[in-house]
Amino acid sequence: MLHRMSTNILQDLEQMVPKEIIKVNEPLKKYTYTETGGIADFYISPKRYEDVQQVVKYAYEHDIPVTYLGNGSNIIIRDGGIRGIVLSLLELNHIQAADATIVAGSGAAIIDVSRKARDLSLTGLEFACGIPGSVGGAVYMNAGAYGGEIKDVIDYARVIDEKGDMLQLTHNELALDYRNSIIQSEHYVVLEAAFTLTPGKQEAIQEVMDDLTERRESKQPLEYPSCGSVFRRPPGHFAGKLIQDAELQGHRVGGVEVSKKHAGFMVNVDHGTATDYENLIKHVQQVVKEKFDVTLEREVRIIGEPLED
Ligand SMILES: Cc1cc2nc3c(=O)[nH]c(=O)nc-3n(C[C@H](O)[C@H](O)[C@H](O)COP(=O)(O)OP(=O)(O)OC[C@H]3O[C@@H](n4cnc5c(N)ncnc54)[C@H](O)[C@@H]3O)c2cc1C
């Protein structure tokens, strides 16, 4: 049905936001870390908050599905792509600092925010120096590593709700928990976030960042496309250890395999598809359940439509 309406939607969108930020039938593969995914009916990458707001309002009023995309590092987009509108937030990438607070647009790389903090001798965001997501994706996921998480440093986030209204959510209102936040349940879109840090010593901050980078590079298969840790940490266990003990490292479906370097990662080694990812995930979940009676829940988001036969 959406296809028949597509021309009207395009005309409406072109009247609402600058033409050059709208792409039709855009392949999404190039925007995901797994290098998989079909096409988006409409792919829009606004440079201004008002444009995000206009599009969200329009989508709500016309019952058009809208999907938010950050840096694509925690997402598998199915091979049939995404119907409706995909809103990329990556162009909202400003980073501004005042005293010990850094305010960053949702499209800024959290790695760049971490570096900015270091440059200003502010401590607290060292843990994020190797997380390849955007600020919006990091808030959505309450991203964390090596004992730190977004929850420790975020002050507030500005968001837009499903109807297109702009809100500012305090630390508590964000309900940040292990790889979870209110952004997920309310389908908010993050516009910007403010991080409150602590004055520190630049050399010490750099040392921590160097150490974490070394640990990450030695353990993670960063040379291949992947989506980071595929599974959440099951209570009382480590997903990677269970997968390793199940002797699944190197197990391959199509072009995707369980990393031989880090069992918690699945790497796209040979033109793998989203279907390969999904089938490998299901296989690993099944084997781990059978062998250890532990249910592995996905951390990575899988969205979009399967390929039509
Ligand atoms: C090599 C590698 C290492 C990783 N290491 C870590 C790690 O140490 N710790 C960790 O926590 N994660 C890690 N990840 C996972 C990933 O980087 C994080 O989850 C990150 O926060 C995702 O951000 P993103 O911008 O890429 O989000 P995307 O993958 O683009 O999206 C993820 C989800 O967030 C939503 N989203 C994105 N932006 C917005 C927005 N502005 N508003 C509303 N919703 C939004 C999307 O709709 C989607 O549901 C790793 C991934 C890779 C590939």
The ligand as an SDF file (V2000), in Angstrom:
LIG
                    3D

 53 58  0  0  0  0  0  0  0  0999 V2000
   33.1600   -3.5800   17.1670 C   0  0  0  0  0  0  0  0  0  0  0  0
   32.0370   -3.1820   18.0830 C   0  0  0  0  0  0  0  0  0  0  0  0
   32.2860   -2.9860   19.4380 C   0  0  0  0  0  0  0  0  0  0  0  0
   31.2420   -2.6190   20.3060 C   0  0  0  0  0  0  0  0  0  0  0  0
   31.5330   -2.4290   21.6260 N   0  0  0  0  0  0  0  0  0  0  0  0
   30.5320   -2.0600   22.4740 C   0  0  0  0  0  0  0  0  0  0  0  0
   30.7970   -1.8560   23.8710 C   0  0  0  0  0  0  0  0  0  0  0  0
   31.9110   -1.9880   24.3410 O   0  0  0  0  0  0  0  0  0  0  0  0
   29.7590   -1.4910   24.6610 N   0  0  0  0  0  0  0  0  0  0  0  0
   28.4840   -1.3140   24.1830 C   0  0  0  0  0  0  0  0  0  0  0  0
   27.5830   -0.9650   24.9400 O   0  0  0  0  0  0  0  0  0  0  0  0
   28.2250   -1.5000   22.8690 N   0  0  0  0  0  0  0  0  0  0  0  0
   29.1980   -1.8650   22.0120 C   0  0  0  0  0  0  0  0  0  0  0  0
   28.9190   -2.0540   20.6870 N   0  0  0  0  0  0  0  0  0  0  0  0
   27.5290   -1.8920   20.2090 C   0  0  0  0  0  0  0  0  0  0  0  0
   27.1810   -0.4700   19.7380 C   0  0  0  0  0  0  0  0  0  0  0  0
   28.3200    0.2710   19.3730 O   0  0  0  0  0  0  0  0  0  0  0  0
   26.4070    0.2910   20.8200 C   0  0  0  0  0  0  0  0  0  0  0  0
   25.2200   -0.3920   21.1860 O   0  0  0  0  0  0  0  0  0  0  0  0
   26.0340    1.7050   20.3620 C   0  0  0  0  0  0  0  0  0  0  0  0
   25.5020    2.4010   21.4540 O   0  0  0  0  0  0  0  0  0  0  0  0
   25.0140    1.7140   19.2170 C   0  0  0  0  0  0  0  0  0  0  0  0
   24.9480    3.0370   18.7010 O   0  0  0  0  0  0  0  0  0  0  0  0
   24.6170    3.3050   17.1760 P   0  0  0  0  0  0  0  0  0  0  0  0
   24.5870    4.7620   16.9670 O   0  0  0  0  0  0  0  0  0  0  0  0
   25.5280    2.5320   16.2970 O   0  0  0  0  0  0  0  0  0  0  0  0
   23.1540    2.7170   17.1040 O   0  0  0  0  0  0  0  0  0  0  0  0
   22.4390    1.9610   15.8840 P   0  0  0  0  0  0  0  0  0  0  0  0
   23.0690    0.6320   15.6790 O   0  0  0  0  0  0  0  0  0  0  0  0
   22.3210    2.8640   14.7210 O   0  0  0  0  0  0  0  0  0  0  0  0
   21.0140    1.7380   16.5280 O   0  0  0  0  0  0  0  0  0  0  0  0
   20.8430    0.9300   17.6770 C   0  0  0  0  0  0  0  0  0  0  0  0
   19.4390    1.1920   18.2230 C   0  0  0  0  0  0  0  0  0  0  0  0
   19.3940    2.5310   18.6990 O   0  0  0  0  0  0  0  0  0  0  0  0
   18.3530    3.2600   18.0490 C   0  0  0  0  0  0  0  0  0  0  0  0
   18.8210    4.6360   17.8510 N   0  0  0  0  0  0  0  0  0  0  0  0
   19.9850    5.0380   17.3010 C   0  0  0  0  0  0  0  0  0  0  0  0
   20.0880    6.3820   17.3400 N   0  0  0  0  0  0  0  0  0  0  0  0
   18.9420    6.8280   17.9180 C   0  0  0  0  0  0  0  0  0  0  0  0
   18.4430    8.1160   18.2460 C   0  0  0  0  0  0  0  0  0  0  0  0
   19.1180    9.2440   17.9780 N   0  0  0  0  0  0  0  0  0  0  0  0
   17.2200    8.1920   18.8380 N   0  0  0  0  0  0  0  0  0  0  0  0
   16.5130    7.0750   19.1240 C   0  0  0  0  0  0  0  0  0  0  0  0
   16.9510    5.8420   18.8410 N   0  0  0  0  0  0  0  0  0  0  0  0
   18.1400    5.7160   18.2590 C   0  0  0  0  0  0  0  0  0  0  0  0
   18.0900    2.5350   16.7550 C   0  0  0  0  0  0  0  0  0  0  0  0
   16.7620    2.7170   16.3110 O   0  0  0  0  0  0  0  0  0  0  0  0
   18.3700    1.0900   17.1440 C   0  0  0  0  0  0  0  0  0  0  0  0
   17.2320    0.4720   17.6840 O   0  0  0  0  0  0  0  0  0  0  0  0
   29.9370   -2.4250   19.7940 C   0  0  0  0  0  0  0  0  0  0  0  0
   29.6990   -2.6010   18.4220 C   0  0  0  0  0  0  0  0  0  0  0  0
   30.7290   -2.9720   17.5680 C   0  0  0  0  0  0  0  0  0  0  0  0
   30.4530   -3.1380   16.1030 C   0  0  0  0  0  0  0  0  0  0  0  0
  1  2  1  0
  2  3  1  0
  2 52  2  0
  3  4  2  0
  4  5  1  0
  4 50  1  0
  5  6  2  0
  6  7  1  0
  6 13  1  0
  7  8  2  0
  7  9  1  0
  9 10  1  0
 10 11  2  0
 10 12  1  0
 12 13  2  0
 13 14  1  0
 14 15  1  0
 14 50  1  0
 15 16  1  0
 16 17  1  0
 16 18  1  0
 18 19  1  0
 18 20  1  0
 20 21  1  0
 20 22  1  0
 22 23  1  0
 23 24  1  0
 24 25  2  0
 24 26  1  0
 24 27  1  0
 27 28  1  0
 28 29  2  0
 28 30  1  0
 28 31  1  0
 31 32  1  0
 32 33  1  0
 33 34  1  0
 33 48  1  0
 34 35  1  0
 35 36  1  0
 35 46  1  0
 36 37  1  0
 36 45  1  0
 37 38  2  0
 38 39  1  0
 39 40  1  0
 39 45  2  0
 40 41  1  0
 40 42  2  0
 42 43  1  0
 43 44  2  0
 44 45  1  0
 46 47  1  0
 46 48  1  0
 48 49  1  0
 50 51  2  0
 51 52  1  0
 52 53  1  0
M  END
$$$$
